[in-house]
């Protein structure tokens, strides 16, 4: 049952219309189900798409459609999203529907304390509020960015649980995976604060971040398992084309991956010496020549021509042809990531990076294969 305005006299002034909520959810339900074909996953203790009483739902923000997906995910409970004025003030049908469904406007250019008072009033009415704590759309589909503290301040002051929800990135011809995490209560935050000596809001932020990263890893595991079932062919090419995913074997036997744009521009995660070996803190997304990239096969000695001959290119199979982006889009994604410092040999390595640019998925077959080998003894 949809929660509506329990006590209209207490509610903040808004263009919220319960009839619009019901009409919009009824109108969009079937198209959304067909378009995204959602599949739901639940952590132990996570609610089944609804909960009673007040609550702050937090989710990742990879596209403008995330808000509507949250209406679908939490179908049995009406939610009030906190939305930037940049989206809410537009003269569009999308913005009008959001306003009528009770969206809470937040000023994107300055700190707006009134939004805290509005959200607190909604929570006191036992409503559910949706906040995307990353702040802005994560267009690069990189890992979850640092959360802002606003959502957690609201939760602590209103004694409202946090409900972590992770939405897998929407891609054509594929299902959308939605993950629900176990609720995080203010009591858990206060208990953790008593042990660590930090403020409760800091502990709530930490617990929510850890929960969302777990859900993110669960999503990546689902995608990696599907990716591993495909046929993958790497070969030594006669010609390397713009947008190709390339790799070379490093000294330790692992592969190092990059996005080829030209002979003088290969974008990859690397340290100053051109490879991904060493301290992860010294590794960032950078651009190098093809020769420098190839030298990661042997950083100290050997002929450059010999090293170039070791470069392999990912062959695009017929099945993968529908999911690989165009060369210009791949180049744009790779160049926008320059300077990114988020390398992790297990969760965000060089293979994750090239696949993120080319097919929009953070998957690493090398890491998955190594993990299976370890698990199987």
C-alpha positions as CSV (number, residue, x, y, z in Angstrom):
1,X,0.0,0.0,0.0
2,X,1.3,3.4,-0.9
3,X,2.0,5.7,2.0
4,X,0.4,9.1,1.5
5,X,0.0,12.3,3.4
6,X,-0.9,11.1,6.9
7,X,-1.3,14.6,8.3
8,X,-1.6,17.3,5.7
9,X,-1.4,20.1,8.2
10,X,2.1,19.1,9.1
11,X,3.4,18.5,5.6
12,X,5.7,21.1,3.9
13,X,4.1,23.0,1.0
14,X,4.6,21.0,-2.2
15,X,2.9,20.2,-5.5
16,X,2.7,16.6,-4.4
17,X,-0.5,14.9,-5.7
18,X,-1.3,11.3,-4.5
19,X,-3.5,10.9,-7.6
20,X,-0.6,11.8,-9.8
21,X,1.5,9.2,-7.9
22,X,-0.9,6.5,-8.6
23,X,-1.5,7.4,-12.2
24,X,2.2,7.8,-13.0
25,X,3.1,4.5,-11.3
26,X,0.3,2.7,-13.2
27,X,1.3,4.3,-16.5
28,X,5.1,3.6,-16.2
29,X,5.0,0.2,-14.6
30,X,4.6,-1.9,-17.8
31,X,7.0,0.1,-20.0
32,X,9.6,0.1,-17.3
33,X,9.2,-3.7,-16.7
34,X,9.6,-4.3,-20.5
35,X,12.5,-1.8,-20.9
36,X,14.7,-2.8,-17.9
37,X,13.3,-6.2,-17.0
38,X,14.5,-5.8,-13.4
39,X,16.0,-8.7,-11.4
40,X,16.1,-8.2,-7.6
41,X,18.7,-9.4,-5.1
42,X,18.5,-9.1,-1.3
43,X,21.1,-9.2,1.4
44,X,20.2,-11.2,4.5
45,X,17.9,-9.0,6.5
46,X,17.0,-6.6,3.6
47,X,13.4,-5.6,3.1
48,X,11.4,-7.0,0.1
49,X,10.8,-3.8,-1.8
50,X,8.9,-2.1,1.1
51,X,9.2,-1.1,4.8
52,X,7.1,0.5,7.5
53,X,7.7,3.8,9.0
54,X,10.3,6.5,8.2
55,X,13.5,5.8,6.2
56,X,16.2,7.3,4.0
57,X,16.8,5.3,0.8
58,X,20.3,5.9,-0.6
59,X,21.4,4.7,-4.0
60,X,24.1,5.1,-6.6
61,X,23.6,7.6,-9.4
62,X,24.6,6.5,-12.9
63,X,21.8,8.0,-15.0
64,X,18.8,10.4,-14.9
65,X,16.5,7.4,-14.9
66,X,17.6,6.2,-11.4
67,X,14.7,8.1,-9.7
68,X,12.1,6.3,-11.8
69,X,13.8,3.0,-11.3
70,X,13.6,3.6,-7.5
71,X,9.8,3.9,-7.9
72,X,9.8,0.5,-9.5
73,X,12.2,-1.0,-7.0
74,X,10.3,0.2,-4.0
75,X,6.9,-0.4,-5.7
76,X,5.0,-1.0,-2.5
77,X,6.1,2.2,-0.8
78,X,5.9,5.7,-2.2
79,X,9.2,7.6,-2.0
80,X,10.0,11.3,-2.0
81,X,13.2,11.9,-4.0
82,X,15.6,14.8,-3.2
83,X,16.2,16.3,-6.7
84,X,18.6,19.0,-7.9
85,X,17.0,22.2,-9.1
86,X,18.8,21.7,-12.5
87,X,16.5,18.8,-13.2
88,X,13.4,20.0,-11.3
89,X,13.2,23.5,-12.8
90,X,13.2,22.4,-16.4
91,X,10.1,23.0,-18.5
92,X,9.6,19.3,-19.4
93,X,7.1,16.5,-18.8
94,X,9.8,14.6,-16.8
95,X,10.3,17.6,-14.4
96,X,6.5,18.2,-14.1
97,X,5.9,14.5,-13.1
98,X,8.7,14.7,-10.5
99,X,7.2,17.8,-9.0
100,X,3.7,16.3,-8.8
101,X,5.1,13.1,-7.3
102,X,6.5,15.1,-4.4
103,X,10.2,15.7,-5.3
104,X,12.1,17.8,-2.8
105,X,14.0,20.6,-4.5
106,X,17.7,21.2,-3.5
107,X,19.8,24.1,-4.7
108,X,22.8,22.8,-6.6
109,X,24.8,26.0,-6.3
110,X,24.8,26.7,-2.6
111,X,24.2,25.0,0.8
112,X,20.5,25.0,1.3
113,X,19.6,24.3,4.9
114,X,15.9,24.5,4.1
115,X,16.1,21.1,2.4
116,X,17.2,19.5,5.7
117,X,14.1,21.0,7.5
118,X,11.8,19.8,4.7
119,X,13.3,16.2,4.8
120,X,13.0,16.1,8.5
121,X,9.3,17.1,8.3
122,X,8.7,14.3,5.8
123,X,10.5,11.8,8.0
124,X,8.5,12.9,11.1
125,X,5.4,12.0,9.0
126,X,6.8,8.4,8.7
127,X,7.6,8.9,5.0
128,X,10.4,7.5,2.9
129,X,12.9,9.9,1.3
130,X,15.3,9.0,-1.6
131,X,18.7,10.6,-1.6
132,X,21.6,10.0,-4.0
133,X,24.6,10.9,-1.9
134,X,27.1,10.9,-4.8
135,X,25.6,14.3,-5.7
136,X,25.9,14.2,-9.4
137,X,25.4,11.6,-12.2
138,X,28.5,9.3,-12.4
139,X,28.6,9.3,-16.2
140,X,31.9,7.4,-16.4
141,X,30.5,4.4,-14.6
142,X,33.5,4.3,-12.4
143,X,33.3,2.9,-8.9
144,X,31.0,4.6,-6.4
145,X,32.3,8.0,-5.6
146,X,32.7,9.5,-2.1
147,X,29.3,10.1,-0.5
148,X,28.3,13.5,0.8
149,X,27.1,13.6,4.5
150,X,23.7,15.2,4.0
151,X,21.7,12.0,3.9
152,X,23.3,10.6,7.0
153,X,22.8,13.8,8.9
154,X,19.1,13.6,8.1
155,X,19.0,10.0,9.2
156,X,20.8,10.6,12.5
157,X,18.7,13.6,13.5
158,X,15.4,12.0,12.6
159,X,16.3,8.5,13.9
160,X,15.5,7.0,10.5
161,X,17.1,3.9,9.1
162,X,19.3,4.0,6.0
163,X,18.2,1.6,3.2
164,X,21.1,1.0,0.8
165,X,20.0,0.2,-2.8
166,X,22.3,-0.4,-5.8
167,X,21.1,-0.2,-9.4
168,X,23.2,-1.9,-12.0
169,X,23.9,0.3,-15.0
170,X,21.1,0.3,-17.6
171,X,22.3,-1.1,-20.9
172,X,20.3,-1.9,-24.1
173,X,19.2,-5.6,-24.6
174,X,20.2,-6.5,-21.0
175,X,18.4,-6.9,-17.7
176,X,18.8,-4.3,-14.9
177,X,20.0,-5.7,-11.6
178,X,18.8,-4.0,-8.4
179,X,20.4,-4.9,-5.1
180,X,18.9,-4.2,-1.7
181,X,21.1,-4.0,1.4
182,X,20.4,-4.6,5.0
183,X,19.0,-1.4,6.8
184,X,21.5,0.6,8.9
185,X,19.9,2.0,12.0
186,X,21.0,5.1,14.0
187,X,21.6,2.7,17.0
188,X,24.3,0.9,15.0
189,X,25.9,4.2,14.2
190,X,25.9,5.3,17.9
191,X,27.3,1.9,19.0
192,X,30.1,2.1,16.4
193,X,30.8,5.7,17.5
194,X,31.1,4.6,21.1
195,X,33.8,2.1,20.1
196,X,35.7,4.3,17.6
197,X,35.4,7.7,19.2
198,X,34.0,9.2,16.0
199,X,30.8,11.1,15.6
200,X,27.7,9.0,14.8
201,X,27.2,10.7,11.5
202,X,30.8,9.6,10.5
203,X,30.0,6.0,11.5
204,X,26.7,6.1,9.6
205,X,28.6,7.3,6.5
206,X,31.2,4.6,6.9
207,X,28.6,1.8,7.4
208,X,26.5,3.0,4.4
209,X,29.6,3.2,2.2
210,X,30.7,-0.3,3.1
211,X,27.2,-1.6,2.4
212,X,27.0,0.1,-1.0
213,X,30.5,-1.2,-2.0
214,X,29.4,-4.7,-1.1
215,X,26.3,-4.4,-3.3
216,X,28.5,-3.0,-6.0
217,X,30.8,-6.0,-5.8
218,X,27.8,-8.3,-5.9
219,X,26.7,-6.6,-9.1
220,X,30.1,-6.8,-10.7
221,X,30.3,-10.5,-9.8
222,X,27.0,-11.2,-11.5
223,X,28.2,-9.3,-14.6
224,X,31.6,-11.1,-14.6
225,X,30.0,-14.5,-14.4
226,X,27.9,-13.7,-17.5
227,X,31.0,-12.1,-19.2
228,X,33.1,-15.3,-18.5
229,X,30.6,-17.4,-20.5
230,X,31.3,-15.5,-23.7
231,X,34.0,-16.5,-26.2
232,X,37.1,-14.2,-25.8
233,X,39.8,-14.1,-28.4
234,X,43.0,-12.1,-28.2
235,X,45.4,-12.0,-31.2
236,X,48.5,-10.3,-32.6
237,X,47.1,-7.8,-35.1
238,X,48.4,-6.6,-38.4
239,X,46.8,-3.2,-37.7
240,X,45.6,-1.7,-34.5
241,X,42.5,0.5,-34.8
242,X,41.3,3.4,-32.7
243,X,39.2,2.2,-29.8
244,X,40.7,-1.3,-29.7
245,X,41.4,-2.9,-26.3
246,X,45.0,-4.0,-26.2
247,X,47.1,-5.9,-23.7
248,X,50.7,-7.0,-23.1
249,X,52.1,-9.6,-20.6
250,X,54.0,-8.0,-17.7
251,X,57.1,-9.3,-15.9
252,X,55.0,-11.1,-13.2
253,X,52.9,-13.0,-15.8
254,X,49.8,-10.9,-15.5
255,X,48.3,-8.9,-18.4
256,X,48.3,-5.1,-18.6
257,X,45.4,-3.5,-20.5
258,X,44.9,-0.2,-22.3
259,X,42.7,1.6,-24.8
260,X,44.5,2.3,-28.1
261,X,43.6,5.7,-29.8
262,X,46.8,6.2,-31.8
263,X,50.5,5.3,-31.9
264,X,51.1,8.3,-29.6
265,X,48.0,7.9,-27.4
266,X,47.3,4.8,-25.4
267,X,45.2,5.4,-22.2
268,X,45.6,3.0,-19.3
269,X,46.1,2.7,-15.6
270,X,49.8,2.9,-15.0
271,X,52.6,4.3,-12.8
272,X,55.5,6.4,-14.1
273,X,57.3,3.4,-15.5
274,X,54.3,2.5,-17.7
275,X,53.0,-0.6,-15.9
276,X,50.6,-1.5,-13.2
277,X,53.1,-3.1,-10.8
278,X,54.0,-1.5,-7.5
279,X,52.1,0.7,-5.1
280,X,48.5,1.3,-6.2
281,X,48.6,4.8,-4.8
282,X,51.2,5.7,-7.5
283,X,49.0,4.3,-10.3
284,X,46.6,6.6,-12.2
285,X,44.9,6.8,-15.6
286,X,47.4,8.3,-17.9
287,X,48.3,8.5,-21.6
288,X,51.4,7.1,-23.1
289,X,52.8,6.1,-26.5
290,X,52.3,2.6,-27.8
291,X,56.0,1.9,-27.4
292,X,55.8,3.0,-23.7
293,X,52.8,0.8,-23.2
294,X,54.5,-2.2,-24.8
295,X,57.5,-1.7,-22.5
296,X,55.4,-2.8,-19.5
297,X,56.1,-6.3,-20.8
298,X,59.8,-5.8,-19.8
299,X,60.4,-2.4,-18.1
300,X,64.2,-2.6,-18.1
301,X,65.6,-4.2,-21.3
302,X,64.8,-5.6,-24.7
303,X,64.2,-4.2,-28.2
304,X,61.2,-1.9,-28.7
305,X,60.2,-3.7,-31.9
306,X,60.2,-7.0,-30.0
307,X,58.0,-5.5,-27.3
308,X,55.5,-4.1,-29.9
309,X,55.2,-7.6,-31.4
310,X,53.9,-8.8,-28.0
311,X,50.9,-6.5,-28.0
312,X,47.6,-8.3,-28.4
313,X,44.2,-6.9,-29.5
314,X,40.8,-8.0,-28.3
315,X,38.8,-9.5,-31.2
316,X,35.1,-8.3,-31.2
317,X,33.0,-11.3,-31.6
318,X,29.5,-11.3,-33.3
319,X,27.8,-11.4,-29.9
320,X,29.9,-8.6,-28.4
321,X,29.4,-6.4,-31.5
322,X,26.0,-5.3,-30.1
323,X,27.4,-4.2,-26.8
324,X,30.7,-2.5,-27.8
325,X,30.6,1.3,-28.0
326,X,31.7,3.2,-31.1
327,X,35.3,4.2,-31.3
328,X,34.6,7.9,-30.7
329,X,32.5,7.1,-27.6
330,X,35.3,4.8,-26.3
331,X,37.9,7.6,-26.8
332,X,35.6,10.1,-25.1
333,X,35.2,7.8,-22.0
334,X,38.9,7.1,-21.8
335,X,40.0,10.7,-22.1
336,X,37.4,11.8,-19.5
337,X,39.0,9.4,-17.1
338,X,42.5,10.8,-17.4
339,X,44.0,11.6,-14.0
340,X,41.6,9.2,-12.1
341,X,43.3,7.7,-9.1
342,X,41.2,4.7,-8.0
343,X,43.3,1.7,-8.9
344,X,42.8,-1.6,-7.1
345,X,44.4,-4.8,-8.4
346,X,41.3,-6.8,-7.5
347,X,38.3,-4.5,-7.8
348,X,39.4,-1.8,-10.3
349,X,42.4,-2.9,-12.3
350,X,43.5,-2.2,-15.9
351,X,41.1,-4.8,-17.4
352,X,38.2,-3.3,-15.4
353,X,39.1,0.1,-16.9
354,X,39.2,-0.9,-20.6
355,X,36.0,-2.9,-20.3
356,X,34.3,0.1,-18.6
357,X,35.3,2.3,-21.5
358,X,34.4,-0.2,-24.2
359,X,31.3,-2.0,-23.0
360,X,30.2,0.0,-19.9
361,X,30.9,-2.9,-17.5
362,X,33.5,-3.1,-14.8
363,X,34.5,-6.7,-15.3
364,X,37.9,-8.5,-15.2
365,X,38.1,-12.1,-16.5
366,X,41.7,-12.4,-15.3
367,X,40.7,-11.6,-11.7
368,X,37.7,-13.9,-11.8
369,X,39.7,-16.8,-13.3
370,X,42.4,-16.3,-10.6
371,X,39.7,-16.3,-7.9
372,X,38.2,-19.5,-9.2
373,X,41.6,-21.2,-9.3
374,X,42.2,-20.2,-5.6
375,X,38.7,-21.4,-4.5
376,X,39.2,-24.7,-6.3
377,X,42.6,-25.3,-4.6
